[in-house]
Amino acid sequence: YIISASDGEDYHYWYPTLMMQSHFCLVINGDSAWSLRLMEVLSAGCIPIIFGNGMRLPFDRVIDWTHYAVVFDEFYFNEHERAAEAANLNMVEYFMRDLYDNKIQQNMQRYNGSFVNWHRHILLLYGKYFQNADRISH
């Protein structure tokens, strides 16, 4: 993948490496009620940031996804535009503060304040439920 920066330079990244080096990875709705992106993100040990109403998360009867992912309503930005303006922040700044204050802090307590522990639990989840077809079908 090539990312063109504002300085006019092109930076080349290998997508799986970029995910493995990131704390958070965005997961949005696919063409159906699920997204392959979630499996890519989990396999990299990246913490999923999920935007999507109606997205059916796999094994949702046995996996409490709030322990592994940060989930937002896809209309979040529309609903919080006035709050961002009142706080004198652009939407990205507002979202990042809200994300940290209201979502990440809760999970960080669960993982003893460690992103490493959070990533490790995501890899354990992936290994237990999604690593191969036998595990998915049973």
SEBA-67854 format. One record per residue (C-alpha): residue in three letters; x, y, z. Coordinates in pm, whole numbers, plus 50000, padded with zeros to 5 digits. Example, Ala and Ser with C-alpha at 12.3 -4.5 7.8 and 13.67 -1.06 7.14 Angstrom:
residues 2
ala512304955050780 ser513674989450714 
***
This chain:
residues 138
tyr500005000050000 ile501165035049924 ile500255064550142 ser500845098849995 ala501735124250262 ser501255161650263 asp504995166250216 gly504645151449866 glu506405119049956 asp504945084549902 tyr505365059750185 his505135022550115 tyr503594999450374 trp502764962750379 tyr499204961650512 pro499584931650751 thr502714946950905 leu500964980250948 met498114962951136 met500524943451357 gln502304975751450 ser499074994051537 his497164994351863 phe493825000551692 cys492404990551354 leu489165002851200 val486454977551114 ile483454989850915 asn480464971950767 gly481084950650462 asp478634942950185 ser476724920250422 ala476074917950795 trp479694908250862 ser483104920350755 leu486234900950662 arg488174930650800 leu487374918751154 met489194885851095 glu492194904250946 val492334927351246 leu492004899251503 ser494664878051332 ala497084907451359 gly496314911651730 cys495054946751662 ile492294961151882 pro489194964951661 ile487424998451648 ile484054987751506 phe481685011851333 gly478544995451211 asn474894992151294 gly473554958051214 met477014942551193 arg476644907451330 leu479714899451534 pro480654862551524 phe479934840651827 asp478174869951992 arg476364845852224 val479624833652378 ile482014863052320 asp481464895652504 trp482874917952231 thr483014948052464 his486004930752631 tyr487964928952305 ala486754956652075 val485634992652089 val482194995051928 phe480585026951798 asp477315034651629 glu477935043051263 phe476035075651311 tyr478375086451593 phe479805116151403 asn476385129651306 glu475135126751662 his478155143351825 glu478815172051586 arg477235198251814 ala479095185452120 ala482375188651930 glu481535224251830 ala480575232852189 ala483925218952307 asn485655239552037 leu487175208151881 asn487085194051531 met485355160051501 val488585139951493 glu489865156351813 tyr486485151551980 phe486265115251870 met489785107251995 arg489085122552337 asp485725105252364 leu487245072452249 tyr489935074152514 asp487785087552799 asn484735065652749 lys485875033752577 ile489595027352606 gln489905035852976 gln487265009653063 asn489104982052882 met492524993253000 gln491374986753357 arg490354951753251 tyr493884945553117 asn495814961153408 gly496524992953213 ser498474974252946 phe497954975352571 val500214944752551 asn497754924852765 trp494834936752552 his496624926352231 arg497524892752386 his493884885852475 ile492834893952120 leu495344869051983 leu494104842952233 leu490524849752121 tyr491534846051757 gly493344813451830 lys490424799052026 tyr487594807551784 phe488874817751442 gln492324803951360 asn491104774651153 ala487934761150995 asp487544732751249 arg487274757751532 ile484814779651343 ser482474750851255 his482324734951603 
***
